[in-house]
Amino acid sequence: MTRQDLLKSLTQLGLTKKQAALSVDVFFNTITNALREEKKVSIVGLGTWEWKKRIARLARNPKTGKVVALGSRKVLVFKPSRLIKTKLKG
């Protein structure tokens, strides 16, 4: 699904293209701003985005076989809700 597909779905509900675009932009900007502030974002029925800390570790370059040290870092993870998981399984 693309942004345009989402806008099309919203216009089918009766919103104008401008209203649909504004709604989608506000939705995405709100989530983005919260994540930028490293807040956890939970949307019931959809899922949760949150930052997880990965510890420093040693890894191996698969091409050369050389051991490389990876520093600690934060990664953004998404966990789908139980409702989404159930719908996808069925």
Residue, then its C-alpha position, 0 to 999 in steps of 0.5 A: m500500500t502506498r500513500q496514494d492508496l491510503l488517500k484514495s481510501l479516505t476519499q471514498l469515505g467522503l473526504t476531499k483529496k485535500q482533507a485526506a492529504l492533510s489527515v495523512d500528513v498530520f497522522f504521519n508527522t505526529i508519529t514521526n515527531a513522537l519517535r524523534e523524541e524517542k517516545k513509544v507510539s501505540i495505536v490500538g488495533l495496529g501496533t507499537w513502534e518503540w526504540k530498542k537499544r542494541i548492545a555492542r557486539l562482534a560481527r563477521n563480514p560475510k564477504t571477507g570473513k573478517v571480524v568487525a566490532l559493532g558499537s551499541r545503537k538504538v533501532l526502531v522496532f514495530k510490533p503488530s497488535r494481536l488483532i493484526k496478527t490474528k487477521l493475517k493468520g486467518 
